[in-house]
Amino acid sequence: MIPSVPSTLALPPGVEAKDIVIDKFTNLWTRIYVPSHPGKLPVIVYFHGGGFCVGSAAWSCYHEFLAKLASQASCVIISVNYRLAPESRLPAAYDDGFKTLMWVKQQALSESSEQKWWLSKCNLSSLFIGGDSAGANIAYNVTTRVGSRDPSILRPLSLKGTVLIQPFFGGEARTWSEKCATQPPYSALSLSSSDTYWRLSLPLGASRDHPWCNPLVNAGVAKLRHLRLPSMMVCVSELDILKDGNFELCNALSNIGTRVETVLYKGVGHAFQVLHNSQLSYSRTQELISHIKAFMIKQ
């Protein structure tokens, strides 16, 4: 079991982190990481993975990864602790994600002195949404929800891009990588665990072709053509059962005119950046952080 750790534990030099409650009734809270770099910094609202059923913004592996990302990519990170299934099935996590964006907007408008320690470092016109695995699924669905609303919905925030790390999607039909992909030792995601997560998190009675699991079904992505979607970066792991589905999503998004940057990380599996279950994962994690930083700079 992965331990939960306090926000102050083992932070990189110059990084400050605190936990802030957004909604005490639903236990929606966030851990915010602020590096001491000069000037205003881009902001990432980040969602952890865990199949919608497990995980926490306080998990040690996410604390370590996001503190490092904030420090090395020079950004403020708002790590969201959203409601989990099966107690709170989808769309609860999506609702919590959207509510977090609205909370950030409200803090920016109120210029709260209590939140000044992090708000004063934020470049509000350079907002990104990101996540890994199920968290990337949340990031995608929150992004499309924002894109379906009036352009002023986030003002004074401006959404510049979305970072999807090994996004957790599926479908009733199996892809080649789901059936045949070589799995690294101690793989973080098997086909059986994937199916279990979907069974526990989708609305009761829904199949894996529900659009929250399979955005490609019934030309689902094509229906987003009229939305104002930002640039997207999709990070794919070579030894991940989700690999083929990730590439299919990238192609579908590109076909509707969304700017998509796809990066393949060779020799590593699902969640390599937080689980570090191979020596290669450490160097690949450094590459991932560099790629995220470059993506943000370009937007």
Sequence and secondary structure as in RCSB ss.txt:
>XXXX:A:sequence
MIPSVPSTLALPPGVEAKDIVIDKFTNLWTRIYVPSHPGKLPVIVYFHGGGFCVGSAAWSCYHEFLAKLASQASC
VIISVNYRLAPESRLPAAYDDGFKTLMWVKQQALSESSEQKWWLSKCNLSSLFIGGDSAGANIAYNVTTRVGSRD
PSILRPLSLKGTVLIQPFFGGEARTWSEKCATQPPYSALSLSSSDTYWRLSLPLGASRDHPWCNPLVNAGVAKLR
HLRLPSMMVCVSELDILKDGNFELCNALSNIGTRVETVLYKGVGHAFQVLHNSQLSYSRTQELISHIKAFMIKQ
>XXXX:A:secstr
   B  TTTT  TTEEEEEEEEETTTTEEEEEEEE  SS EEEEEEE  STTTS  TTBHHHHHHHHHHHHHTT 
EEEEEE   TTTS TTHHHHHHHHHHHHHHHHHHHT STTHHHHTTEEEEEEEEEEETHHHHHHHHHHHHHHTS 
GGGGTT  EEEEEEES     SS  HHHHH    TT S  HHHHHHHHHHHS TT  TTSTTT TTGGGTGGGGT
TS   EEEEEEETT TTHHHHHHHHHHHHHTT  EEEEEETT  TTHHHH  SHHHHHHHHHHHHHHHHHHHH 
